[in-house]
Every structure is written in C-alpha cells, then in structure tokens.
Amino acid sequence: MSNPVRGSIEMDVKTFSLKEKMLVAAVEGAKGDCDMAFTMEDLAVWAWERDKSAWGLRGYEDEHPDLDKVRKDMGARGADSKGVVQMGWVERIQPRVYRLTAIGLAAYGNLGDSNSDLQEKVGRKLESEIQRIIEHPVFRNWLMDNSKPRHFREAGHFWGIAPGTPAATVRERVDRIERTLRGAMTLLDRKGTDKIVAIRGRTLFERTDIERCLEFQYTLKSRFSRDLTLLDPSFAANDASN
Amino acid sequence: MNVYKGKLEVEDLIHKLLRHEQSTLAVQQLRLYAIHNGRLLKQGNPLELDPIPPHPEFEQPIVHEIPEELPDNNGRLQSTRLDGARPRGRLILHTSRDNMETKYKELKPRWKVSYRAGNNMIGSKKVSELVPNTPGNQYVYATVELSALEPDYVALGRARPDDGPLVEAVDRFVADRIREVAKRINELRRHVMDEQQLDEVQQENRKLDDFKNRFLPDTSNVVGEGSNEGNGGGNGPPPPPPSPPPHGEIPQVLEITSPDNAVLRIGRGVELRFAPLIRPRALDSAGRTVPKLTFDWTSSDRHVIEFTSADFAIARGKGHATISIAIEGTNIRSRDIQVEVWNVDHVLLTPRNLELPLGKRKQLVAEVTNDEGSRATNVLLNWKHDADDPLIVRIDPFGWITGNRKGRTNVIAGAGDPKSDGVWARIPTEVMVVENRDEIQPGSRFPQLLLTGRDPDPETGEIREGDPEQPALWQEVSDFRSNVWWMNLENPAAFFHFKHFNEHPELWRSFHAQKVVEMVQQVHMQMEYTQRDTDERPDYWASYKAAMERIEVQLAQTMWEKLTIYVQSGTGLD
C-alpha cells in the first residue's frame, strides 16, 4: 500500500531506475520534509510498498521487503556506481539513520510533474540553500573584491572544511554545494524559466544568482586546488572528470 | 483605586469602569445595567460605550462583503462560508476623529478589530497587530462579522479568536482594507504648503540654525572626561557657551570628499542628490570653512547625467561624463568628478535577511551587472522598501541602512522606472528592525535644525517629509545618530503658525524661535546625560527636571535677548 505525499509525482514509477525509485520512496515517505530522520528499515518498507517486485525479498516479494537490496543502492558500489548517499539525495546523520537533502528534493522535482505543494517545497528548500551561499560573508567579500578570498582558511570557512578534515568529508562538502546549485539549475532548465516563484508571487531564486554562485564555487576550487588536493588526493582526478 | 474621604461618585465609577480595557469587550458582548441603592441608573438603559466621533470625510462606516474565498499566509484559499454552509460575512470599518492610540483613556481600549459570529462576540485584536506601522492606522477600528468563525475559532474567555488558516486569511483581508482607509486618512491629514513660503521659512531656519550655534555646549569639556564635576547631577551651572566656531569670510578653494581619480558609477535612471555624497566645502586661505555659499552643479554631458535643480541629478543615459561644482558668483571650482552611468541588467542583493537593532547601521551589498556583463558593488542605486511606514528604515544610495523604528520590511535596490525599462532586484532583503539592547550613541556631527519638506535627510540624501503625528521639534532614532532635529511643518501646531506666515510673520517667528530654544536645551540635556560614558548613573526624575529647568532659564534668557528683536522685525541674528 503506497502512502504518497500531496503533490507526489504523476508519473509511472516503474520507468525509473532503482535509485530513482528509492528517491521517490524517501521523499514521499518523509513527506518531503528534509528535517525528518528515517532509518534504512523505514526506507526499505516505503520503497517496497511502492514497488514490491523491485524491493521484495526473493520468493516472498508480496510479503516482505528486502533490506539488503536497499542497502546496496544506498551506498557506493565501486567508483562508477554512486549510491543515493553519494549522489547527495539523502545524507547519513547516524549509522543507519538518514534524512532527505535539498539536492534530493530537487532531483525528485526533476523526475516529473509534481503539483504546486511539492513545487513550493522544492523551491523553498533550494531557496534556503542558495540563500546560505549568497549570505555567506566569504561570498559577499568576493562580490566586493574578486581577489578575495586570498587564504584557504576563508574558502574552508565557506565549505566547512579545514586542514585535518577527512578526505571523504572534504569531497562531500565541496561537492554538496555544487550539486545543490546544479539541482536548482536543472529545475530551472526543466521548467524553461529563469526564476522560481512561490505561490504568492515571491521570487525564491533566479538563474543569474545561481550562475553567480557557481562561478564563485569554480573560482574557489581553481584558486585553492592545491590545498584541496592535499586534503583530498582524489580531488584533482575527480575535478577533471567533472 | 484612590478613594477621597472614603467616598466614590457612582457616575465616576461607572465611567472609569466602562473605559477600562477589560470592560470594553464585556459591554459589547452583554447587556449590562447599573443599580445603585436599588435604583436603576442611566434611566434603566443598558450601559454603553461613548460614541466615537468619526473622522471628517469618513462619517459613515465602510462596509465590505468578505469574499467567499480568501488566501491564507501560505497562499491557500480558505472558504469563508464553510463551503457554502454559512452566510457570507462582512467587515465594517469605522473611523475616529481623534488619534485612538494617543487618547489612551477613552479611545485606546476600543482601537481594535472585533470579531463576531452571528450575535456572539469571539474576541478582538489590536489594530496595530494587524497593520503595524501604517501611518493613519490610529484613526481606524473595525468589526468582522463572520459566522464561519464559530465554533472552530472560538477560544475560552473569548478574548481573541483562535489562530488558524481562516482567521489568518480574514486578517489579511482586514489588514488590506484598513490600510486603504488609513492611507486615505493620512493623505487627508497632510497639508499643501506654499512653495515660496517654504523657501522663505527655509532661509529663516538656516539663519536660526546658525544663530543657535553660539549657545551650544562646549563638547571638549565633556566628551571622554568622565567627570561629574560641573556637568552632572543637575547641581552645577550649565557649561559656558563656546566661542563661535571660526568661520572664514572669503573663499579660496572648493574641497570635496570624493577621492582623486575615483569614478562614481551610477545606474541609468537613478535620481539622487550629490551634495550628501560629495560634501563640497568652501575654504578660505587659512583653511577655515566659509559658510552660506551657494554652489552651481554642472555636468559635461546632460545626456549622461543631468542636474535638474541644485545638486539633484538624474542619470539619463549610459556613458561617461564629468561633474564640476563652482561657488556661485566666483571662478572657484572643485576638481572634476568622473561619472560613469551603467545600463543595469541585474541586481543581486545580499544578505537576503537582516536583523537590524534600532539605531544601528549596516550595509546591504548590491552587486550590479551591466549590459556588457561587467559587475561591481559600488554602483549608486535608488533604494526603496515596501513597509507602509516610510521611516522604519533609512537607506542611503550606497546601501547603508539604519534601523529607525521597530518593524519588518522588504528592501530592494535598482535603477529607473520598474514599469518601463528600469531594472530592480527581484529578490528583496527582508529587514527586521528589533529592539537595541545597547545604548544608541549620538552622532558626532554638529547639531543641526532642518526643515521637513525642504531639507534632505543626511541618512538618505532625500527630502524628509513631515509627519502630522510627530512633534513640531522632531527627532527620530536615525536623526539622533546624525545629530539632527527637524522642524516638522506637518505637526498641527507648526502648520497653524506656518499658515499665518504671510499675514503675521511674527507669529511664525515666535513659534520657530521657541523651537530653536528647545532644541538647544535638548542638546545641553543630551550632553549632560548621555556623554558621561561609564559615569552615567540613573537619576531621579526630579533631578532631570531640575537640570532641564536650570538650562531653560539660563539659555532662554541669553537667547531671547536676541530673539526678541528677530521675532518683532525678522532681523538681528547676524
């Protein structure tokens, strides 16, 4: 029995990949709330309720979900196969406890036509993420003087990293900003518009601002590529592949 | 309650009870009778509230039908008829001849929006809760009659309706309607002033402002000394008047604050005053300021930037130009100022949310992208905000914003007319002006008396409009920071005297002079009681009053020696 949120996607879920199906389950199960924590077991049940053949225990598809299948798609399976966590759609907050991210919400919005409730939710979440970037003092200083930041510690302040941060965390935090911005950009492209407007006519974010944020992100990455490579040796290779 | 000789007048008691805030609702809800010694009072009629005389031109209540559906705060439509099960509601707006907020005994308890469902009173909210900071809102009160509010929004005690989406939606509707009436009342209360008369009063104001400088306290004796002797406690004599500041007589050079080789970037369509930005100052050979001079402002290309009156200019078209300033009637000119006008393509504002304590100043960054893709954050723009009260915040063309009155507003920046080809930021900065826990420091500028409707506000560079609800000698929080006082011509008393300027100039001069004396007293009081830093101690009101009277007596005597001649003849200040 499925339990869709208001505004769930009007699209045939069966055409989605397994990861997309998991994202749909996570968004609808968590009712689009990025603050709501859920366990891997919750997700397994939500996903199974929506597609029993895909997420059911082999031989008992209609009776029991298969937690192992969910676990496999949550995490990475080799360098070329990123799980939903690596894609930034959900984030791990404790062992086996997760929550939805703005990127996940944006990706869900990009999967199909959703109604105004969900669009509003996606828009507002992305707005708050973009606002966090635009209001950051390092970004503001860069607007006023493009030669800033001059020291890695300032860029680190923006990304939330510092010497000693584990490489995986460095990668995750630096990528997270970019993924959020790209998610917002994809949403704009898909809608064929330059701005996302809330129900009452308030502009939540616009293309020019996201482009500016992306420019800032690329500037920082290029300016401090040596520092980033020191913290995360895979940075140079990953950056080149991106 | 104070009882004189153990007795209470029954009529007096009823009158006092009726006007009490907590009685108002009961009298509206219930039929109450007063009985004294077995005798029905008020000829056996139920007690009722005194009628409120309406505001002129709004004699009849304004009745609005409440639409069947109204959007709540999230934009969702709420049925005001419970999907057709209840009758349509209505909103009745009443007006008051008097300011309901300031008549705190009789009218303030009734300055409310009352909610009824059928014959039942559900409660009320203060008008200021629904439309805070809307000029003119003090003259409006309202009743909402909406059956659909019962039973879901009826709270125990019926003091106010329960919160919820329908009340939210109705409140939005009520607020919009109150705002419309309040704005009309506020416009009615504004006065049309004779321009020539205003010019003459401005000249007189400048003379008086100059004159008052002779009586200001000597700041060098007070600031930073931290001593109580002579300056505090209300016991010592007032500080001696300082010797008049050294002024030059013959100008030699014209100095401006704009740095060498700096280019002023301005968005096309921006209208602004240059004097507060460039601050031209004429100096004599000894480097002393030469006052009372008029400057001529010229632009090398009026298609780029055009001066329409004095220092007020409009950025007409994209390109480069130079501005120069000259002292009228002389060949003395300032160095040229380079100006570049940009075609604004996009404005990005940051931060998007700003909490601003009262009296504090912060900068909003507006990054402008022009039609060639160049970007800069130092482009001069026009700024505006959407609060009903224009004085919530004060913003200068560089985006420096001062919190002036508590409230919330959305600020945007841009250039040109947004209805034609002007470009403004699409995402505003939401500014919330909050209580300031720190002491607001007075400005370091020289105290100045300015005239509403004529002089530009130092905080914004724009002409400050008067306000009929403010005193004749007016100082807002932002003015305290800038050390300016305003002669508020919209104040009823000030306007009365101003109106008679032509027939009885001495009447106006007397009023004007009195306000100048008051201003000087305030400067002295401020000096005594706010600039002692850590030595400042709370004092009894009697001490403050004694100090105020002492200053008044001493200043008034010396100031009025000269002012008497001025009031009678209009001369004698030089």
Interface residues (C-beta under 8 A of the other chain):
Chain A: Q131 I134 E135 F139 R140 L143 M144 K195 A198 I199 R200 T203 L204 F205 E206 T208 D209 R212
Chain B: P71 N74 G75 R76 H346 L348 T350 P351 R352 N353 V365 E367 T369 R375 T377 R426 I427
